[in-house]
Amino acid sequence: MEHRKIMALGKSSKVVSLPKEWLRINQLGQGSTVTVHVQGDGSLVIYPVSEKSDEVKRIELSVRENESVESITRKVIGAYLDGYSHIVLSSEDIFTVGQQTAIRAIIRRLYMMVINSEAKRIELETLIDESKASVSSCVERMHLITYSMFRDTIKSLRDWDSNLVNSVISLEDDVDQLTYLVLRILRSAAIKPSLANELKLDPLDCLDYQTLVHWVERTADNVINIAECLKYMIEGGLKLPVEAKSILLNAAEIAFESYDKAVDCYLHLDVEPTNGVIDKQSEIRNLYMEITPLPRFSETYDTSVLTNIVTIRENIMKISDLAADIAELTIDRAYKVHGSLR
């Protein structure tokens, strides 16, 4: 840490010199422009003004002949999240059908497109400009999709509707796509102060939004787990015990309301309802205990039905826990923004 004196420049202006090493790293010199941002605690942050560059961040990934589709998928996602806009996949041998299918499947979950494809080489390019993105809008879109998935899952549980269940499952890729996009933006903003400044994000914003995105995505995963259980049972001609169905519906509706309210509180920084969201957990835990360990259903229903009841119950409980976590994150964020709660 360096200490520098404030010096007078003329009769009214005051100046402080900038570290030589910082100027070198950011390629700044006499006549360059910087942005000065006043923080909530009174400190100043100085950003180099971002220069619009035609240079594209590029990476080439090698793919082994027998490399698994899971490994290829992880490579592409990793490069995408690290901000690469041009990803080249090359193989010493011809890509297998499975590998090509996996590559095209993953780009559907990312904002990318194939710009060149050969037997041994596939080039991918992103379709986004991070500086023009809105993290809050992307997160809100994620929430709206998850909200609709959860709402329709509850309706399919009530009406035993297989078409609605299949519709819910088909939306999983939309949530994943937005998840990867927001995480890419946040990671880029964390290492590029100029981008963070353009997006009006500070380091704590990046951390909070990253946590929120993971929790919304996990909520969507839990909803998908419930939907897949319902799909299996409906298409298999299985039925839920009437009492178990009633309890699961009640618990799901409480969890649904809690999740929706928790995210809405975060997005609008509305702290007042958050304690109610957290307190709702006890209601779901009481309902949870009413079908634990399912003794009264075991005589008339086979193991498959009981297994799916347990899976649905566990995922509803997890969604309730995530709603409480989001509510607590909102309270933490309110302290950060306002310094105190009224």
C-alpha positions in Angstrom: 0.0 0.0 0.0 1.3 3.4 -1.0 0.7 6.7 0.7 0.6 9.8 -1.5 0.2 13.5 -0.6 -2.5 15.7 -2.1 -0.8 18.6 -3.8 -2.1 22.0 -5.0 -2.4 22.8 -8.7 -3.1 26.4 -9.1 -5.2 28.3 -6.6 -8.2 25.9 -6.2 -7.4 22.5 -7.7 -5.9 19.6 -5.8 -4.2 16.6 -7.4 -2.6 13.3 -6.4 -0.1 11.4 -8.6 -0.9 7.9 -9.9 1.4 4.9 -9.4 3.8 4.4 -12.4 3.3 0.6 -12.3 -0.5 1.0 -12.5 -0.2 3.4 -15.5 2.1 0.8 -17.2 -0.3 -2.1 -16.6 -3.2 -0.2 -18.0 -1.2 1.4 -20.8 -2.0 5.0 -19.7 0.0 8.1 -20.2 -0.4 11.9 -20.5 -3.7 12.7 -22.1 -5.4 9.4 -21.2 -8.8 9.4 -19.6 -9.8 7.7 -16.4 -13.1 7.4 -14.6 -13.4 8.3 -10.9 -16.2 6.6 -8.9 -17.1 7.6 -5.4 -17.9 4.6 -3.2 -20.6 4.4 -0.6 -17.9 4.5 2.2 -16.4 7.7 0.8 -13.4 6.0 -0.9 -12.6 6.6 -4.6 -12.1 4.0 -7.3 -10.2 4.9 -10.4 -10.9 3.0 -13.6 -9.1 3.2 -16.9 -11.7 4.1 -19.6 -12.3 1.0 -21.6 -11.0 1.1 -25.1 -13.3 -0.5 -27.6 -11.1 -3.1 -29.3 -11.6 -5.3 -32.3 -9.4 -7.9 -30.8 -11.3 -11.1 -29.9 -10.3 -13.2 -27.0 -9.5 -16.6 -28.6 -8.6 -20.1 -27.3 -7.9 -23.4 -29.1 -8.9 -26.6 -27.3 -7.6 -30.0 -28.4 -10.0 -32.9 -28.3 -8.6 -36.5 -28.0 -9.9 -39.2 -30.3 -11.6 -41.0 -27.4 -12.4 -38.0 -25.2 -15.8 -38.3 -23.5 -18.6 -35.9 -24.3 -18.7 -34.9 -20.7 -15.1 -33.8 -20.8 -15.6 -31.8 -24.0 -18.7 -30.1 -22.5 -16.7 -29.1 -19.4 -13.9 -27.6 -21.6 -16.3 -25.5 -23.7 -18.2 -24.2 -20.6 -15.0 -23.4 -18.8 -13.6 -21.4 -21.8 -17.0 -19.6 -22.2 -17.2 -18.7 -18.5 -13.6 -17.4 -18.7 -14.6 -14.8 -21.3 -13.3 -16.4 -24.5 -15.4 -15.2 -27.5 -13.8 -17.4 -30.1 -13.4 -21.1 -29.2 -11.7 -23.5 -31.6 -12.0 -27.2 -31.0 -9.5 -29.3 -32.9 -8.9 -33.1 -33.1 -6.1 -35.2 -34.4 -8.7 -37.5 -35.8 -12.2 -37.0 -37.1 -14.8 -35.9 -34.5 -17.1 -38.8 -33.7 -20.9 -38.4 -34.1 -21.2 -38.4 -30.4 -18.6 -35.6 -30.0 -20.2 -33.5 -32.7 -23.7 -34.0 -31.1 -22.3 -33.0 -27.7 -20.7 -29.8 -29.0 -23.9 -28.7 -30.7 -25.9 -29.5 -27.6 -23.7 -27.4 -25.4 -23.7 -24.3 -27.6 -27.5 -24.4 -27.5 -27.1 -23.8 -23.7 -24.7 -21.0 -24.3 -25.0 -17.8 -26.3 -22.7 -19.2 -29.1 -22.9 -20.3 -32.7 -20.9 -22.5 -35.0 -19.1 -20.3 -37.5 -17.0 -23.0 -39.2 -17.2 -26.8 -39.1 -14.8 -29.3 -40.6 -14.2 -33.0 -39.9 -11.3 -32.2 -37.5 -12.0 -28.6 -36.5 -15.1 -26.7 -35.2 -15.0 -23.0 -34.5 -17.5 -21.4 -32.1 -18.2 -17.7 -31.5 -20.2 -15.9 -28.8 -23.2 -13.7 -29.7 -23.0 -11.3 -26.8 -21.3 -8.0 -25.9 -20.9 -8.1 -22.1 -20.7 -4.3 -21.8 -24.3 -4.0 -23.2 -25.8 -6.8 -20.9 -27.8 -6.2 -17.8 -27.1 -8.6 -15.0 -30.3 -7.7 -13.1 -32.4 -8.2 -16.2 -30.8 -11.6 -16.9 -31.4 -12.7 -13.4 -35.0 -11.5 -13.5 -35.5 -13.5 -16.7 -34.0 -16.6 -15.0 -36.4 -16.1 -12.1 -39.4 -15.7 -14.4 -38.7 -19.0 -16.2 -38.1 -20.9 -13.0 -41.3 -19.3 -11.6 -43.3 -20.6 -14.5 -41.7 -24.0 -14.3 -42.6 -24.3 -10.6 -46.1 -23.0 -11.1 -46.8 -25.5 -13.9 -45.2 -28.3 -12.0 -47.7 -27.7 -9.1 -50.5 -27.6 -11.6 -49.4 -30.9 -13.2 -49.2 -32.4 -9.7 -52.8 -31.3 -9.0 -54.2 -32.2 -12.4 -51.9 -35.2 -13.2 -51.1 -33.6 -16.6 -48.2 -35.3 -18.5 -48.2 -32.6 -21.3 -47.6 -29.9 -18.8 -44.8 -31.9 -17.1 -43.0 -32.3 -20.5 -43.3 -28.6 -21.1 -41.7 -27.8 -17.8 -38.7 -30.2 -18.5 -38.2 -28.6 -21.9 -37.4 -25.2 -20.2 -34.3 -26.5 -18.4 -31.9 -25.4 -21.1 -33.3 -21.8 -21.0 -32.4 -21.5 -17.4 -28.9 -23.0 -18.0 -28.3 -20.6 -20.9 -29.0 -17.6 -18.7 -27.0 -19.0 -15.8 -23.9 -19.4 -18.0 -24.4 -15.9 -19.5 -24.6 -14.2 -16.1 -21.7 -16.1 -14.6 -19.6 -15.2 -17.7 -20.4 -11.5 -17.3 -19.7 -11.5 -13.5 -16.4 -13.3 -14.0 -15.4 -10.8 -16.7 -16.5 -7.9 -14.5 -14.5 -9.2 -11.6 -11.2 -9.1 -13.5 -12.0 -6.0 -15.7 -12.7 -2.9 -13.6 -13.6 -0.9 -16.7 -16.4 -3.5 -17.5 -17.6 -3.5 -13.9 -17.8 0.3 -14.0 -19.8 0.2 -17.3 -22.2 -2.4 -15.7 -22.3 -0.4 -12.4 -21.1 -3.5 -10.4 -18.7 -3.5 -7.5 -16.9 -6.7 -6.3 -19.6 -7.3 -3.7 -22.3 -7.1 -6.3 -20.5 -9.7 -8.4 -20.3 -12.0 -5.3 -23.9 -11.5 -4.4 -25.3 -12.0 -7.9 -23.1 -15.1 -8.4 -24.6 -16.6 -5.2 -28.1 -15.7 -6.2 -27.7 -17.1 -9.7 -26.5 -20.5 -8.3 -29.4 -20.6 -6.0 -32.0 -19.8 -8.7 -30.4 -22.4 -10.9 -30.5 -25.0 -8.1 -34.2 -24.2 -7.5 -34.8 -24.9 -11.2 -32.9 -28.2 -10.9 -35.1 -29.2 -7.9 -38.3 -28.3 -9.9 -37.0 -30.5 -12.8 -36.5 -33.3 -10.4 -40.1 -33.1 -9.2 -41.3 -32.8 -12.8 -39.4 -35.9 -13.8 -40.9 -37.9 -10.9 -44.3 -36.8 -12.0 -43.6 -37.7 -15.6 -42.4 -41.2 -14.6 -45.5 -41.8 -12.5 -48.1 -40.4 -14.9 -46.7 -42.2 -18.0 -46.3 -45.3 -15.9 -50.0 -45.3 -14.9 -49.1 -44.9 -11.2 -51.1 -42.9 -8.6 -50.2 -40.9 -5.5 -52.1 -41.7 -2.3 -54.7 -39.0 -1.8 -53.4 -37.9 1.5 -49.8 -37.7 0.3 -50.8 -35.8 -2.7 -52.6 -33.2 -0.6 -49.7 -32.7 1.7 -47.2 -32.5 -1.2 -49.4 -29.9 -2.9 -49.7 -27.8 0.2 -45.9 -27.9 0.8 -45.1 -27.1 -2.8 -47.4 -24.1 -2.8 -45.8 -22.7 0.3 -42.3 -23.3 -1.2 -43.4 -21.7 -4.4 -44.7 -18.6 -2.7 -41.6 -18.4 -0.6 -39.2 -18.7 -3.5 -41.1 -16.1 -5.6 -41.2 -13.6 -2.7 -37.5 -14.2 -1.8 -36.2 -13.4 -5.3 -38.6 -10.5 -5.7 -37.3 -9.1 -2.4 -33.7 -9.4 -3.6 -34.4 -7.7 -7.0 -36.2 -4.8 -5.4 -34.2 -4.8 -2.1 -37.4 -5.1 -0.1 -36.3 -6.4 3.3 -39.6 -6.3 5.2 -41.1 -9.6 3.8 -37.9 -11.6 4.1 -38.4 -12.8 7.7 -41.8 -14.2 6.7 -40.1 -16.2 4.0 -37.6 -17.6 6.4 -40.3 -18.4 9.0 -42.3 -20.4 6.4 -39.7 -23.1 6.6 -41.2 -24.4 9.8 -44.6 -25.0 8.1 -43.0 -27.1 5.4 -41.0 -29.0 7.9 -44.2 -29.9 9.8 -45.8 -31.1 6.5 -42.5 -33.0 5.7 -42.9 -34.9 9.0 -46.5 -35.8 8.2 -45.3 -38.1 5.4 -42.2 -39.4 7.2 -41.5 -42.3 7.1 -44.6 -43.1 5.0 -45.9 -46.0 7.1 -49.5 -45.7 6.2 -48.8 -45.9 2.4 -46.5 -48.9 2.4 -49.2 -51.6 2.5 -51.2 -50.4 -0.6 -48.6 -48.8 -2.8 -45.5 -50.3 -4.3 -41.9 -49.2 -3.7 -41.8 -47.1 -6.9 -44.6 -44.9 -5.7 -43.0 -44.5 -2.2 -39.6 -43.6 -3.8 -41.1 -40.9 -5.9 -43.0 -39.4 -2.9 -39.8 -39.2 -1.0 -38.0 -37.6 -4.0 -40.7 -35.0 -4.5 -40.8 -34.3 -0.7 -37.0 -33.8 -0.5 -36.9 -31.4 -3.5 -39.8 -29.3 -2.1 -37.8 -29.0 1.2 -34.7 -28.0 -0.7 -36.5 -25.3 -2.6 -37.8 -24.0 0.8 -34.3 -23.9 2.1 -33.0 -22.1 -1.0 -35.8 -19.5 -0.6 -34.7 -18.9 3.0 -31.1 -18.6 1.8 -32.1 -16.0 -0.8 -34.0 -14.0 1.8 -31.0 -13.9 4.1 -28.8 -12.8 1.2 -31.3 -9.9 0.7 -30.9 -8.8 4.3 -27.1 -9.0 3.9 -27.3 -6.9 0.7 -29.5 -4.3 2.3 -26.9 -3.7 5.0 -24.2 -3.4 2.3 -26.2 -0.9 0.3 -27.8 1.3 3.0 -25.4 0.7 5.9 -28.3 0.1 8.3 -31.9 -1.2 8.2 -34.9 0.8 9.4 
